[in-house]
């Protein structure tokens, strides 16, 4: 049976009050044990029901101060079955934030939200609210004729994104893995190709899944004694999960955190730049400049075997194809842009001879 998003969200919304009541109780206990005063009031500021999570913004008043917090609940969506364990996801996100928060406090202009508490049985955790806007909304300054000063600020943000990712990989630990480290990436490719196949869209070749998986297994077979650098994977490292403010950037939403080749998160950002070039209003030269700024911020790239790069990039292109096919956008120019992205990514996946990798040339190593 297909996933009914509307019905699911209606059912989720019916549990909002119960969830907030539970959070009130846990917050009261939290403040009773802390030195921040006693909890006096919890006010709901906004509720955002999404497919993958429910986000509730609250204002809490204690006997000493007023603060804003964010309540995040993980939603069981079938599109994420391949990347998360629903039984422990909230705890995992809370734990990685708790680990990263003090480490990023020493890094200028780079941070993650401060986690407050977790309620495992409700797959919910609470974190401090971070002031700022989405980096996605700032990408408009990559358009033709956008103010130069705004574009320079955008460049700095992407430089900081590179710095953040470098520190993130260092904090989560860079280690050496074997070919088996690619198994998870290949499984996720197959999972999303199955979702694409189920859509039965005429724009996709009927043998797309079989052809792509055969190619990926062929690439995987080329790996034997190769050194593959691995580290923590954010899982969805892009402008939509990055907040920008006077403090610099804050990376949010660690849904699907795990261990993967270091190329995965880097290529996620590079893939986004590549897709944005298909948008009609965006200046390709400016996007290339942002790409360079991001890579400059990251610093020397690790050595990554060619088959690993191919498999990781294929994963992101498959994700882009699925996003294009699933889009409900009705505006004509957006449909044209999605069509251009779809065509380019399908061409890359199905034409190995003309395939060009996004990874910059170089043989730098850790």
Helices and strands as residue ranges (DSSP letters): H 5-13, H 16-33, E 39-49, E 53-62, E 66-74, G 78-80, H 89-104, E 110-112, E 115-119, G 120-122, E 124-128, E 133-134, H 135-138, G 139-142, H 148-172, E 175-177, G 179-182, H 183-199, H 208-221, E 228-233, G 239-241, E 242-245, E 248-251, E 258-261, H 263-276, H 284-298, H 306-326, H 332-350, G 352-354
